[in-house]
Amino acid sequence: MRDLTVDEIARLGALPAEADEPFHMTEEAFRVLYERTARSLWAYLARMTGDARLADDLLQETYYRFLKSSATLESDDHRKNYLFRIATNVAHDARRSSRADGADNSDVRAPGDVAELAARRVDVGRALARMKPRDRALVWLAYVNGSSHKEIADTLGLKPSSIKLMLFRARRRLAALLHEGSR
């Protein structure tokens, strides 16, 4: 093992300080944002992944990345859209990671206790779980979250002009899946 110089030791000492850089939000402001967004963000992640436990982990990762980011956000709506953008990326990362690990997610089901849910909700949940992740995200953001086409485009990293057609196609696929399930 070689000896370290004073400069190297100083650089090593600087790394933890950079990693623990203070967040750009007060604790109270974060608490309010969390209370306003956590439930819908968790539901979005659960639908994206089809796994309630994974959604819990991804929710924590989403907020962690949000707090560590250096983005300047002007309004609560901008913060919420940014959170959903991070959540989308985190879910995609998790899916890529599970593919790399050889995990089989072909039989993904919507989270929740099916016995307690109404039949219609179960059908929609199953149909959503069978959809491609991007289509599922489009439908979820538009109809559950109530996001505008521009907000959806910002969240998913797509062109705003393509959202209307993509959403139309995603709805059509969802309707076909629901029709298949009712036979």
ChimeraX commands (.cxc) that place a marker at each C-alpha (Angstrom):
marker #1 position 0.00,0.00,0.00 radius 0.5
marker #1 position 1.44,3.34,-0.97 radius 0.5
marker #1 position 1.56,6.42,1.24 radius 0.5
marker #1 position -1.00,9.15,0.63 radius 0.5
marker #1 position -0.05,12.75,0.13 radius 0.5
marker #1 position -1.64,15.58,2.05 radius 0.5
marker #1 position -3.48,16.70,-1.10 radius 0.5
marker #1 position -4.94,13.22,-1.60 radius 0.5
marker #1 position -6.08,13.06,2.01 radius 0.5
marker #1 position -7.68,16.51,1.67 radius 0.5
marker #1 position -9.50,15.38,-1.48 radius 0.5
marker #1 position -10.73,12.24,0.25 radius 0.5
marker #1 position -11.97,14.35,3.15 radius 0.5
marker #1 position -13.80,16.64,0.70 radius 0.5
marker #1 position -15.79,13.82,-0.90 radius 0.5
marker #1 position -18.08,13.06,2.05 radius 0.5
marker #1 position -18.81,16.75,2.49 radius 0.5
marker #1 position -19.87,16.95,-1.16 radius 0.5
marker #1 position -22.02,13.84,-0.80 radius 0.5
marker #1 position -23.77,15.32,2.23 radius 0.5
marker #1 position -24.40,18.64,0.54 radius 0.5
marker #1 position -27.46,20.29,2.13 radius 0.5
marker #1 position -30.76,20.01,0.33 radius 0.5
marker #1 position -32.30,23.08,-1.23 radius 0.5
marker #1 position -35.54,22.65,0.69 radius 0.5
marker #1 position -36.52,23.10,4.31 radius 0.5
marker #1 position -37.72,20.10,6.25 radius 0.5
marker #1 position -41.21,21.56,6.54 radius 0.5
marker #1 position -41.41,22.33,2.80 radius 0.5
marker #1 position -40.34,18.77,2.02 radius 0.5
marker #1 position -42.90,17.35,4.45 radius 0.5
marker #1 position -45.70,19.30,2.75 radius 0.5
marker #1 position -44.53,18.22,-0.71 radius 0.5
marker #1 position -44.26,14.61,0.44 radius 0.5
marker #1 position -47.78,14.62,1.91 radius 0.5
marker #1 position -49.17,16.08,-1.33 radius 0.5
marker #1 position -47.37,13.73,-3.71 radius 0.5
marker #1 position -46.38,10.47,-2.02 radius 0.5
marker #1 position -49.65,8.58,-2.46 radius 0.5
marker #1 position -50.08,9.35,-6.17 radius 0.5
marker #1 position -46.37,8.82,-6.82 radius 0.5
marker #1 position -46.44,5.44,-5.07 radius 0.5
marker #1 position -49.53,4.41,-7.04 radius 0.5
marker #1 position -47.81,5.45,-10.26 radius 0.5
marker #1 position -44.72,3.41,-9.39 radius 0.5
marker #1 position -46.84,0.42,-8.34 radius 0.5
marker #1 position -48.64,0.48,-11.68 radius 0.5
marker #1 position -45.40,0.96,-13.60 radius 0.5
marker #1 position -43.70,-1.98,-11.88 radius 0.5
marker #1 position -46.64,-4.17,-10.90 radius 0.5
marker #1 position -45.00,-4.76,-7.50 radius 0.5
marker #1 position -46.04,-2.96,-4.31 radius 0.5
marker #1 position -42.81,-3.76,-2.45 radius 0.5
marker #1 position -40.66,-2.55,-5.30 radius 0.5
marker #1 position -42.80,0.60,-5.49 radius 0.5
marker #1 position -41.95,1.30,-1.83 radius 0.5
marker #1 position -38.23,1.10,-2.59 radius 0.5
marker #1 position -38.52,3.13,-5.77 radius 0.5
marker #1 position -40.52,5.80,-3.97 radius 0.5
marker #1 position -37.67,6.28,-1.51 radius 0.5
marker #1 position -35.15,6.36,-4.34 radius 0.5
marker #1 position -37.27,8.93,-6.19 radius 0.5
marker #1 position -37.41,11.31,-3.25 radius 0.5
marker #1 position -33.72,10.79,-2.54 radius 0.5
marker #1 position -32.80,11.71,-6.12 radius 0.5
marker #1 position -35.18,14.64,-5.98 radius 0.5
marker #1 position -33.57,16.02,-2.84 radius 0.5
marker #1 position -30.05,15.48,-4.18 radius 0.5
marker #1 position -30.78,17.18,-7.52 radius 0.5
marker #1 position -29.62,20.70,-8.19 radius 0.5
marker #1 position -32.60,21.58,-10.37 radius 0.5
marker #1 position -34.24,24.94,-9.80 radius 0.5
marker #1 position -37.99,24.44,-9.52 radius 0.5
marker #1 position -40.28,27.46,-9.47 radius 0.5
marker #1 position -43.63,26.03,-8.42 radius 0.5
marker #1 position -45.28,23.06,-6.73 radius 0.5
marker #1 position -46.58,21.82,-10.09 radius 0.5
marker #1 position -43.05,21.94,-11.49 radius 0.5
marker #1 position -41.76,19.99,-8.46 radius 0.5
marker #1 position -44.51,17.40,-8.88 radius 0.5
marker #1 position -43.77,16.95,-12.59 radius 0.5
marker #1 position -40.07,16.66,-11.82 radius 0.5
marker #1 position -40.82,13.98,-9.19 radius 0.5
marker #1 position -42.83,11.98,-11.73 radius 0.5
marker #1 position -40.00,12.35,-14.25 radius 0.5
marker #1 position -37.53,10.98,-11.71 radius 0.5
marker #1 position -39.97,8.17,-10.79 radius 0.5
marker #1 position -40.28,7.22,-14.45 radius 0.5
marker #1 position -36.51,7.03,-14.78 radius 0.5
marker #1 position -36.18,5.06,-11.53 radius 0.5
marker #1 position -38.80,2.55,-12.70 radius 0.5
marker #1 position -37.06,2.17,-16.06 radius 0.5
marker #1 position -33.74,1.66,-14.26 radius 0.5
marker #1 position -35.30,-1.03,-12.06 radius 0.5
marker #1 position -36.79,-2.81,-15.06 radius 0.5
marker #1 position -33.46,-2.74,-16.91 radius 0.5
marker #1 position -31.72,-4.01,-13.78 radius 0.5
marker #1 position -34.19,-6.88,-13.36 radius 0.5
marker #1 position -33.68,-7.87,-17.00 radius 0.5
marker #1 position -29.93,-7.85,-16.50 radius 0.5
marker #1 position -30.38,-10.06,-13.41 radius 0.5
marker #1 position -32.50,-12.49,-15.42 radius 0.5
marker #1 position -35.71,-11.85,-13.48 radius 0.5
marker #1 position -38.94,-12.87,-15.21 radius 0.5
marker #1 position -41.62,-10.20,-15.01 radius 0.5
marker #1 position -43.89,-11.64,-17.69 radius 0.5
marker #1 position -46.75,-12.33,-15.29 radius 0.5
marker #1 position -46.93,-8.93,-13.60 radius 0.5
marker #1 position -50.18,-8.18,-11.84 radius 0.5
marker #1 position -51.45,-4.95,-10.38 radius 0.5
marker #1 position -50.80,-4.60,-6.63 radius 0.5
marker #1 position -53.52,-4.84,-4.05 radius 0.5
marker #1 position -55.88,-7.39,-2.58 radius 0.5
marker #1 position -58.10,-8.50,-5.48 radius 0.5
marker #1 position -60.80,-9.82,-3.11 radius 0.5
marker #1 position -61.41,-6.32,-1.75 radius 0.5
marker #1 position -61.52,-4.56,-5.09 radius 0.5
marker #1 position -64.53,-4.13,-7.31 radius 0.5
marker #1 position -64.59,-6.32,-10.42 radius 0.5
marker #1 position -64.16,-3.38,-12.75 radius 0.5
marker #1 position -61.11,-2.12,-10.94 radius 0.5
marker #1 position -59.57,-5.59,-11.03 radius 0.5
marker #1 position -60.12,-5.79,-14.79 radius 0.5
marker #1 position -58.55,-2.39,-15.36 radius 0.5
marker #1 position -55.64,-3.26,-13.09 radius 0.5
marker #1 position -54.96,-6.49,-14.98 radius 0.5
marker #1 position -55.23,-4.75,-18.32 radius 0.5
marker #1 position -52.84,-2.03,-17.18 radius 0.5
marker #1 position -50.38,-4.64,-15.94 radius 0.5
marker #1 position -50.37,-6.28,-19.37 radius 0.5
marker #1 position -49.67,-3.02,-21.16 radius 0.5
marker #1 position -46.23,-1.85,-22.18 radius 0.5
marker #1 position -44.66,0.42,-19.54 radius 0.5
marker #1 position -44.82,3.54,-21.71 radius 0.5
marker #1 position -48.49,3.01,-22.58 radius 0.5
marker #1 position -49.27,2.32,-18.94 radius 0.5
marker #1 position -47.46,5.52,-17.92 radius 0.5
marker #1 position -49.33,7.55,-20.55 radius 0.5
marker #1 position -52.73,6.31,-19.40 radius 0.5
marker #1 position -51.86,6.69,-15.74 radius 0.5
marker #1 position -50.52,10.22,-16.03 radius 0.5
marker #1 position -53.41,11.39,-18.21 radius 0.5
marker #1 position -56.40,9.82,-16.49 radius 0.5
marker #1 position -55.38,9.07,-12.93 radius 0.5
marker #1 position -52.94,11.88,-12.30 radius 0.5
marker #1 position -54.78,14.39,-14.54 radius 0.5
marker #1 position -51.61,15.64,-16.21 radius 0.5
marker #1 position -51.77,17.78,-19.33 radius 0.5
marker #1 position -50.19,16.63,-22.58 radius 0.5
marker #1 position -47.24,18.98,-22.00 radius 0.5
marker #1 position -46.75,17.65,-18.46 radius 0.5
marker #1 position -46.88,14.06,-19.75 radius 0.5
marker #1 position -44.33,14.91,-22.43 radius 0.5
marker #1 position -42.03,16.52,-19.85 radius 0.5
marker #1 position -42.40,13.58,-17.48 radius 0.5
marker #1 position -41.76,10.87,-20.06 radius 0.5
marker #1 position -39.21,12.78,-22.12 radius 0.5
marker #1 position -41.34,12.77,-25.27 radius 0.5
marker #1 position -42.34,15.42,-27.78 radius 0.5
marker #1 position -45.54,17.23,-26.75 radius 0.5
marker #1 position -46.88,16.96,-30.31 radius 0.5
marker #1 position -46.77,13.15,-30.17 radius 0.5
marker #1 position -48.64,12.72,-26.88 radius 0.5
marker #1 position -52.16,12.98,-28.30 radius 0.5
marker #1 position -51.63,10.18,-30.83 radius 0.5
marker #1 position -49.66,8.01,-28.37 radius 0.5
marker #1 position -52.38,8.44,-25.76 radius 0.5
marker #1 position -55.06,7.55,-28.31 radius 0.5
marker #1 position -53.19,4.35,-29.20 radius 0.5
marker #1 position -52.60,3.49,-25.54 radius 0.5
marker #1 position -56.32,3.92,-24.79 radius 0.5
marker #1 position -57.17,1.73,-27.76 radius 0.5
marker #1 position -54.79,-0.99,-26.51 radius 0.5
marker #1 position -56.29,-0.73,-23.02 radius 0.5
marker #1 position -59.81,-1.07,-24.47 radius 0.5
marker #1 position -58.72,-4.15,-26.46 radius 0.5
marker #1 position -57.22,-5.73,-23.33 radius 0.5
marker #1 position -60.39,-5.00,-21.36 radius 0.5
marker #1 position -62.47,-6.50,-24.16 radius 0.5
marker #1 position -60.30,-9.65,-24.18 radius 0.5
marker #1 position -60.69,-9.97,-20.41 radius 0.5
marker #1 position -64.49,-9.72,-20.55 radius 0.5
marker #1 position -64.85,-12.71,-22.88 radius 0.5
marker link #1:1,2 radius 0.2
marker link #1:2,3 radius 0.2
marker link #1:3,4 radius 0.2
marker link #1:4,5 radius 0.2
marker link #1:5,6 radius 0.2
marker link #1:6,7 radius 0.2
marker link #1:7,8 radius 0.2
marker link #1:8,9 radius 0.2
marker link #1:9,10 radius 0.2
marker link #1:10,11 radius 0.2
marker link #1:11,12 radius 0.2
marker link #1:12,13 radius 0.2
marker link #1:13,14 radius 0.2
marker link #1:14,15 radius 0.2
marker link #1:15,16 radius 0.2
marker link #1:16,17 radius 0.2
marker link #1:17,18 radius 0.2
marker link #1:18,19 radius 0.2
marker link #1:19,20 radius 0.2
marker link #1:20,21 radius 0.2
marker link #1:21,22 radius 0.2
marker link #1:22,23 radius 0.2
marker link #1:23,24 radius 0.2
marker link #1:24,25 radius 0.2
marker link #1:25,26 radius 0.2
marker link #1:26,27 radius 0.2
marker link #1:27,28 radius 0.2
marker link #1:28,29 radius 0.2
marker link #1:29,30 radius 0.2
marker link #1:30,31 radius 0.2
marker link #1:31,32 radius 0.2
marker link #1:32,33 radius 0.2
marker link #1:33,34 radius 0.2
marker link #1:34,35 radius 0.2
marker link #1:35,36 radius 0.2
marker link #1:36,37 radius 0.2
marker link #1:37,38 radius 0.2
marker link #1:38,39 radius 0.2
marker link #1:39,40 radius 0.2
marker link #1:40,41 radius 0.2
marker link #1:41,42 radius 0.2
marker link #1:42,43 radius 0.2
marker link #1:43,44 radius 0.2
marker link #1:44,45 radius 0.2
marker link #1:45,46 radius 0.2
marker link #1:46,47 radius 0.2
marker link #1:47,48 radius 0.2
marker link #1:48,49 radius 0.2
marker link #1:49,50 radius 0.2
marker link #1:50,51 radius 0.2
marker link #1:51,52 radius 0.2
marker link #1:52,53 radius 0.2
marker link #1:53,54 radius 0.2
marker link #1:54,55 radius 0.2
marker link #1:55,56 radius 0.2
marker link #1:56,57 radius 0.2
marker link #1:57,58 radius 0.2
marker link #1:58,59 radius 0.2
marker link #1:59,60 radius 0.2
marker link #1:60,61 radius 0.2
marker link #1:61,62 radius 0.2
marker link #1:62,63 radius 0.2
marker link #1:63,64 radius 0.2
marker link #1:64,65 radius 0.2
marker link #1:65,66 radius 0.2
marker link #1:66,67 radius 0.2
marker link #1:67,68 radius 0.2
marker link #1:68,69 radius 0.2
marker link #1:69,70 radius 0.2
marker link #1:70,71 radius 0.2
marker link #1:71,72 radius 0.2
marker link #1:72,73 radius 0.2
marker link #1:73,74 radius 0.2
marker link #1:74,75 radius 0.2
marker link #1:75,76 radius 0.2
marker link #1:76,77 radius 0.2
marker link #1:77,78 radius 0.2
marker link #1:78,79 radius 0.2
marker link #1:79,80 radius 0.2
marker link #1:80,81 radius 0.2
marker link #1:81,82 radius 0.2
marker link #1:82,83 radius 0.2
marker link #1:83,84 radius 0.2
marker link #1:84,85 radius 0.2
marker link #1:85,86 radius 0.2
marker link #1:86,87 radius 0.2
marker link #1:87,88 radius 0.2
marker link #1:88,89 radius 0.2
marker link #1:89,90 radius 0.2
marker link #1:90,91 radius 0.2
marker link #1:91,92 radius 0.2
marker link #1:92,93 radius 0.2
marker link #1:93,94 radius 0.2
marker link #1:94,95 radius 0.2
marker link #1:95,96 radius 0.2
marker link #1:96,97 radius 0.2
marker link #1:97,98 radius 0.2
marker link #1:98,99 radius 0.2
marker link #1:99,100 radius 0.2
marker link #1:100,101 radius 0.2
marker link #1:101,102 radius 0.2
marker link #1:102,103 radius 0.2
marker link #1:103,104 radius 0.2
marker link #1:104,105 radius 0.2
marker link #1:105,106 radius 0.2
marker link #1:106,107 radius 0.2
marker link #1:107,108 radius 0.2
marker link #1:108,109 radius 0.2
marker link #1:109,110 radius 0.2
marker link #1:110,111 radius 0.2
marker link #1:111,112 radius 0.2
marker link #1:112,113 radius 0.2
marker link #1:113,114 radius 0.2
marker link #1:114,115 radius 0.2
marker link #1:115,116 radius 0.2
marker link #1:116,117 radius 0.2
marker link #1:117,118 radius 0.2
marker link #1:118,119 radius 0.2
marker link #1:119,120 radius 0.2
marker link #1:120,121 radius 0.2
marker link #1:121,122 radius 0.2
marker link #1:122,123 radius 0.2
marker link #1:123,124 radius 0.2
marker link #1:124,125 radius 0.2
marker link #1:125,126 radius 0.2
marker link #1:126,127 radius 0.2
marker link #1:127,128 radius 0.2
marker link #1:128,129 radius 0.2
marker link #1:129,130 radius 0.2
marker link #1:130,131 radius 0.2
marker link #1:131,132 radius 0.2
marker link #1:132,133 radius 0.2
marker link #1:133,134 radius 0.2
marker link #1:134,135 radius 0.2
marker link #1:135,136 radius 0.2
marker link #1:136,137 radius 0.2
marker link #1:137,138 radius 0.2
marker link #1:138,139 radius 0.2
marker link #1:139,140 radius 0.2
marker link #1:140,141 radius 0.2
marker link #1:141,142 radius 0.2
marker link #1:142,143 radius 0.2
marker link #1:143,144 radius 0.2
marker link #1:144,145 radius 0.2
marker link #1:145,146 radius 0.2
marker link #1:146,147 radius 0.2
marker link #1:147,148 radius 0.2
marker link #1:148,149 radius 0.2
marker link #1:149,150 radius 0.2
marker link #1:150,151 radius 0.2
marker link #1:151,152 radius 0.2
marker link #1:152,153 radius 0.2
marker link #1:153,154 radius 0.2
marker link #1:154,155 radius 0.2
marker link #1:155,156 radius 0.2
marker link #1:156,157 radius 0.2
marker link #1:157,158 radius 0.2
marker link #1:158,159 radius 0.2
marker link #1:159,160 radius 0.2
marker link #1:160,161 radius 0.2
marker link #1:161,162 radius 0.2
marker link #1:162,163 radius 0.2
marker link #1:163,164 radius 0.2
marker link #1:164,165 radius 0.2
marker link #1:165,166 radius 0.2
marker link #1:166,167 radius 0.2
marker link #1:167,168 radius 0.2
marker link #1:168,169 radius 0.2
marker link #1:169,170 radius 0.2
marker link #1:170,171 radius 0.2
marker link #1:171,172 radius 0.2
marker link #1:172,173 radius 0.2
marker link #1:173,174 radius 0.2
marker link #1:174,175 radius 0.2
marker link #1:175,176 radius 0.2
marker link #1:176,177 radius 0.2
marker link #1:177,178 radius 0.2
marker link #1:178,179 radius 0.2
marker link #1:179,180 radius 0.2
marker link #1:180,181 radius 0.2
marker link #1:181,182 radius 0.2
marker link #1:182,183 radius 0.2
view
